[in-house]
Amino acid sequence: MAVTVPNELFRPLDRRELNAEQISRPTVTYWRDAWRRLKQNKLAMAGLVLILLLVVMAIVGPYLSPYSYEHQDLLRKNLPPSGEHWFGTDDLGRDVFTRTWYGARISLTVGIVAALLDLIIGVIYGGIAGFMAGRGKRGERIDNIMMRIVDILYGIPYLLVVILLLVIMEPGIVPIIVALAATGWVGMARMVRGQILQVKQQEFVLAAQTLGADVSRLLRKHLIPNVMGVIIVQLTFTIPQAIFAESFLSFLGLGVQAPMASWGTMASDALGVVFSGHWWRLFFPAFFISLTMFAFNVFGDGLRDALDPRLRK
C-alpha cells in the first residue's frame, strides 16, 4: 500500500545550512597569533622600527658622510653641528656623525654576538640540567653539580668578572665579547632549566620517552621548541644589557682602542670637555645608547605579552 507524504513536510533547503559546519576563519598558529597581537602593541612596534632603523644606519650611516671615522683635521676641531658636520666634530677634527654610526656597528655587534653566545651556552646548559633533574640519583647529582656551578657564578658580580678577564686579555672586540659571554649565560641557564622542569611533565614528552626517544632528541624536538617563546623574550632583554656593558667597559677604557670608536669610547672622550660647551660630543653617543636600550626593552615587553599563551584569544 502506497503512503502519501503530505507536501507540508517538504520545504526549500536553506543554503546557510550547507555552510553550518564550515570553518569560519583559517586556523591561526601560535606564532601567527603572537605576531598579530604584537602588531596591535604600538609601543612594541615602535621599538621594533627603532631597532631596524638603528641597524640600517649602522650599516649605511658611515657612507652618508664624506669623512672617514679616523680622518683628522685639527683646523676643524670641536665644531658644533652644522650642514657640513651634522653632529659636529671632536677635539681631533673627526666627524662625530661618522664616528657615531661606526660606533653603532661595534656596539650592536658586541651586544648581539654576546647575547647569542649567552643563548647557545645557556640553553644547552640549562636544558641538560632541567632534563636530568628528577631522573634518579645520578640525574639529581648531575643537576645539583651543574646548578651549584651556576650559583657560584651568579654570586660573583658580573662586571667584576668581565673587568678581570679584560685586564688579562688584550683589548679588542673579540676579547670583550668573550668576557661578556663568560658569565652572561648564567641567567639564561637558570631560566631555561625552570621552563624545562615544567614542560617535561607534559604528556607528549612522556609519550616520546615511552617510544624510546633519547635525551638529545627530547631536547631538540620536544623540550626546547616549547620554551622557545620565553627564550626569545629573554634574548631581547639580554642584548641591551650587553650593549650597555660594552659601553660601560669602553667608557672605562677596557673596550675597543683608538682609532676605533664605540658609543662608550666616544662618551669617555667627551666627558672632559662637555662642561666647556662642547655638548654635542657627549649628547649623541649617550642619546643613541639610551635610545637603543629603550627600543629593545619596549620591544621585549611587547614580545613577552604576545608570546604569553594565557593572553591568547
C-alpha positions, 0 to 999 in steps of 0.5 A: 500500500502506497503512503502519501507524504503530505507536501507540508513536510517538504520545504526549500533547503536553506543554503546557510545550512550547507555552510553550518559546519564550515570553518569560519576563519583559517586556523591561526598558529601560535606564532601567527597569533603572537605576531598579530597581537604584537602588531596591535602593541604600538609601543612594541612596534615602535621599538621594533622600527627603532631597532631596524632603523638603528641597524640600517644606519649602522650599516649605511650611516658611515657612507652618508658622510664624506669623512672617514671615522679616523680622518683628522683635521685639527683646523676643524676641531670641536665644531658644533653641528652644522650642514657640513658636520651634522653632529659636529666634530671632536677635539681631533677634527673627526666627524662625530656623525661618522664616528657615531654610526661606526660606533653603532656597528661595534656596539650592536655587534658586541651586544648581539654576538654576546647575547647569542653566545649567552643563548647557545651556552645557556640553553644547552646548559640549562636544558641538560640540567632541567632534563636530568633533574628528577631522573634518579640519583645520578640525574639529581647529582648531575643537576645539583653539580651543574646548578651549584656551578651556576650559583657560584657564578651568579654570586660573583658580580658580573662586571667584576668578572668581565673587568678581570678577564679584560685586564688579562686579555688584550683589548679588542672586540673579540676579547670583550665579547668573550668576557661578556659571554663568560658569565652572561649565560648564567641567567639564561641557564637558570631560566631555561632549566625552570621552563624545562622542569615544567614542560617535561611533565607534559604528556607528549614528552612522556609519550616520546620517552615511552617510544624510546626517544633519547635525551638529545632528541627530547631536547631538540624536538620536544623540550626546547621548541616549547620554551622557545617563546620565553627564550626569545623574550629573554634574548631581547632583554639580554642584548641591551644589557650587553650593549650597555656593558660594552659601553660601560667597559669602553667608557672605562677604557677596557673596550675597543682602542683608538682609532676605533670608536664605540658609543662608550669610547666616544662618551669617555672622550667627551666627558672632559670637555662637555662642561666647556660647551662642547655638548654635542660630543657627549649628547649623541653617543649617550642619546643613541645608547639610551635610545637603543636600550629603550627600543629593545626593552619596549620591544621585549615587553611587547614580545613577552605579552604576545608570546604569553599563551594565557593572553591568547584569544 
